[in-house]
Amino acid sequence: MGKKHIVSVNELKLFGYHGTNEEERLNGTFFQFDLEVSTDFSEAIDSDKIGGTLNYVELIGLIKKENQDASKLLEHLGGRIVKGIFKAHPLAQSVSLKIQKLNPPIREDLKSVAIQIEESR
């Protein structure tokens, strides 16, 4: 029987200045981040020590750091976040990241637009 361990960050809302048009980059808007990182936290299960898993506070910090640097495309922002997770966290086996631009400046009546990245080592 295999193991599947996932550390998640759900519905993290941050203000940012990402977009292709000048208005978005000047005024900004809210973005929502949903992250799942597959890992093996068997050590944390046995030891009750944070070193045996991924610290979600560190994952949030990485998202916040990358969100501070404006990107024209959500794909670029997401790619930076995923690469940063793999670089900083050797225990990370795969990453699923969804970024939603809430209330985008589009005429249609919609809640958000989004990109999703799923990558494995």
C-alpha positions as CSV (number, residue, x, y, z in Angstrom):
1,M,0.0,0.0,0.0
2,G,1.5,3.4,-1.1
3,K,1.6,6.6,0.8
4,K,0.2,9.9,-0.2
5,H,1.0,12.9,2.0
6,I,0.0,16.4,1.0
7,V,0.5,19.8,2.6
8,S,-2.0,22.3,1.4
9,V,-2.5,26.1,1.5
10,N,-6.1,26.9,0.7
11,E,-7.6,30.2,-0.5
12,L,-4.7,32.5,0.4
13,K,-5.8,36.0,-0.8
14,L,-3.1,38.5,-1.5
15,F,-3.1,41.9,-3.3
16,G,-0.9,42.2,-6.3
17,Y,-0.1,44.1,-9.5
18,H,-0.1,41.3,-12.1
19,G,-1.5,41.8,-15.6
20,T,-0.9,42.7,-19.1
21,N,-2.7,46.0,-19.1
22,E,-1.5,49.2,-17.5
23,E,-4.6,49.6,-15.3
24,E,-3.9,46.2,-13.6
25,R,-0.3,47.0,-13.1
26,L,-1.1,50.4,-11.7
27,N,-4.2,49.8,-9.5
28,G,-3.7,46.1,-8.7
29,T,-6.3,43.6,-7.5
30,F,-6.7,40.5,-5.3
31,F,-5.4,37.1,-6.2
32,Q,-6.2,33.7,-4.6
33,F,-3.6,31.0,-4.3
34,D,-4.4,27.3,-3.7
35,L,-1.4,25.1,-3.3
36,E,-0.9,21.3,-2.8
37,V,2.6,19.9,-2.3
38,S,3.1,16.1,-2.2
39,T,5.8,14.9,0.1
40,D,6.6,12.1,2.5
41,F,6.0,13.3,6.0
42,S,6.3,9.8,7.7
43,E,9.1,11.2,9.8
44,A,6.8,14.0,11.2
45,I,4.1,11.4,11.8
46,D,6.5,9.4,13.9
47,S,8.5,12.2,15.6
48,D,6.1,15.1,15.9
49,K,8.9,17.4,14.6
50,I,8.4,20.0,11.9
51,G,11.7,19.0,10.3
52,G,10.1,15.9,8.9
53,T,7.5,17.7,6.8
54,L,7.0,20.9,4.8
55,N,6.2,23.9,6.9
56,Y,3.1,25.6,5.5
57,V,4.2,29.0,7.0
58,E,7.3,28.8,4.9
59,L,5.3,27.9,1.8
60,I,3.0,30.9,2.4
61,G,6.1,33.1,2.9
62,L,7.4,32.0,-0.5
63,I,4.1,32.8,-2.2
64,K,4.0,36.2,-0.6
65,K,7.6,37.0,-1.6
66,E,7.0,36.1,-5.3
67,N,3.7,38.0,-5.3
68,Q,5.5,41.2,-4.4
69,D,7.3,41.1,-7.8
70,A,4.8,42.0,-10.5
71,S,4.4,39.8,-13.5
72,K,2.5,40.4,-16.7
73,L,1.3,36.8,-16.8
74,L,0.0,34.5,-14.0
75,E,1.9,31.7,-15.7
76,H,5.2,33.5,-15.0
77,L,4.2,34.2,-11.4
78,G,3.1,30.6,-10.9
79,G,6.3,29.2,-12.5
80,R,8.4,31.3,-10.1
81,I,6.5,30.0,-7.1
82,V,6.8,26.3,-8.2
83,K,10.5,26.6,-9.0
84,G,11.0,28.3,-5.6
85,I,9.2,25.5,-3.8
86,F,11.3,22.8,-5.5
87,K,14.5,24.7,-4.8
88,A,13.8,25.4,-1.1
89,H,12.1,22.1,-0.2
90,P,13.9,18.9,-1.1
91,L,11.1,16.9,0.4
92,A,8.6,18.3,-2.1
93,Q,7.8,15.6,-4.7
94,S,5.1,17.4,-6.7
95,V,3.3,20.7,-6.7
96,S,-0.1,21.7,-7.8
97,L,-0.7,25.5,-7.8
98,K,-3.8,27.4,-8.8
99,I,-3.8,31.2,-9.1
100,Q,-7.0,33.1,-9.6
101,K,-7.3,36.7,-10.5
102,L,-10.4,37.8,-8.6
103,N,-12.7,40.4,-10.4
104,P,-10.5,40.7,-13.5
105,P,-11.1,43.8,-15.7
106,I,-13.1,41.9,-18.2
107,R,-16.6,42.9,-19.4
108,E,-18.2,39.5,-18.8
109,D,-19.8,38.7,-15.5
110,L,-17.4,36.3,-13.9
111,K,-15.8,35.7,-10.5
112,S,-12.2,35.0,-11.6
113,V,-9.8,33.8,-14.3
114,A,-7.1,31.3,-13.3
115,I,-4.1,29.2,-14.3
116,Q,-3.1,25.9,-12.8
117,I,0.4,24.3,-12.8
118,E,1.1,20.7,-11.9
119,E,4.7,19.6,-11.8
120,S,6.7,16.7,-10.4
121,R,10.4,16.3,-9.8
